[in-house]
Amino acid sequence: MESPQFDAQPVILIRPAAIFAFIKIFGLLLAAAGFLYLAWRYFPALSWLSMGTILFATYRYAFIRRIKYTITPEYLQIRKGLFFREVDTVELFRIKDYILEQPFVLQIFRLMDLHLKTTDPENPEIWLRGIPLSDLVEQLRERVLETRKHNHIYEIN
């Protein structure tokens, strides 16, 4: 019999922030601008390199924005990919450790990186990058404990 509290937890859907994706491609945009300047000033063929860099930056931005982290009462699912989709699923009871990281740039934009260590052989480490700052660690911790209790899984050190 399912416990009512276990079923009542809503699904949490998280995506990396748009500003995080922009921060990640900012170096590529600067390189494209540099190539464009060099093409205008010295060698016009570099304009193709600039266009290629802009296209790659656009692809990276779209790729980062399409990542979805879904946390249900029983598992964590990571969906990523633009042309070829990849879905990773990790049972919540396998999560062992939570590391919240907030470099200075992410602090400015109220974002965080969450690093999860698991006992899953395929995914020993999971990164939730560029997500909005929240109490996600506490919510995730509660769900992990509830899932372990529900499935009668006890940790032995």
N, C-alpha and C positions, 0 to 999 in steps of 0.2 A: 504494500500500500504506500502510495506517494504521500509525502508530508505536504501540507498546504503551503507552508512557507517556501519550500523548495520550488514549487511550481509557480509561485506568485512573483518571483523575481523577473523583472523585465529584461529583454535583450538590450545590450548596450552596443551601439554602433558608433565607431570612432574612425575618423579619417585624418590624415596629416593636414595641417593647416596650409592654406594657399601661400601665406608669407613664408612658411618653411620651404615649400617647393621653390619659391622665388630665390630664397637664400641659397639653396643648393645649386641653382643654375646661374647665379650671379657671375661667377668666375667665367663661365662659358660666354655669357653676354659681353663681358669685358674683353675676352679674347676675340670675339667676333668684331667688336668695335675697333680693336687694334688692327686686325687683319684688313678691315675696311679702310682705315686710315692709311695703312701701308699700301693698299691697292690704289688708293686715290693719289698718293704721293709718289710712289716709286714703281710698283709693278702691278698693272691692272688685273693680271690673272689671279691675284690673291683674293679678288672679290668672290670667286667661287668657293674658296676656303671659308670666307666669311659667311656665305650663304649656307654652306654645309654645317658650320658651327651653330648657326641660328636654328637650322632644322633639328639638329641633335638636341639643342637646349629645349626646343619646343617639345620634342619627344620625351625628354627627361621630366619636364614639368608635368606633362599629361600622365606619364607613368606614375609619378609620385602622387598626384592627385587622385588616381584611380585605386590606390591601395585602400582596402577596407579591413578594419579589425572588428570582428563581431564576437562579443562575449555573451554567451548564454549561461544558464545555470549549470551546464555540464561540460562545455568545451569552449576553447578559444579558436576562432577561425580567422585565418589571414588570407585575403584574396588580393592578388596582385597580377599585373600584366596588362598590356595594351592590346597587342595582337594575339598573343598566346597567354591564356589565363592559367594561373597556378593557384591552387587552393590548398593551404596547409591547415590541418586540424590537430589540435592538441587537447587532450582531456585535462580538465582543470586540476584534477587530483595529482597530476604529474608536476605541477609547478612547485618548486622548492624555495626559490629566493626571488626577492623583488629589489631592484636597484633603480632608484629614481635619479636621473641625471639632468642637470640644468646648466649648461654652459651659459656664459654671459649673454651671448646673442639671443639664446632662447628665453632667458630671463626678461630681456627687454620686451619681447613680444608675448610674454606669458604663455610659453610653450614648455614642453618637457619631453625627454626621452625616457622610456621605461624599458629596462633590461630585465628579462625574466630568465631564470635558470631553471631547467626542467630535468626530469629523469627520462624523457623521451629520447630514444636512440637516434631518431631522425632529426630532431630539433632540440639539441641540448641547450641552445640559447636562442631566445626570441627577442627581437627589438621592436618596440612600438615607437617609431620616431616622429618627432614634430607634432605630437598630439597636444591639444589644449590642456593647460594646467587645470587639474581637478583633484578630487579625492579618489581617483581611480584605484590607487594602490589599496586603500582600505576596502573599497567595494570588491575588488578582485580577491583580496585576502579573505573576506567573509564568504565569498562564493567558493573559494578553494576549500575552506574549512567545512562548509556545508556539504560540498560534494564528497569530501572524504568521509564525513560522518554518514551521509546517505548511502554510500557504497561500502561502508564498513572497512575502510582502508586506514590502517594505523601505521605511522611512521616509526621505524626502529633505527636508531643511530648506531 
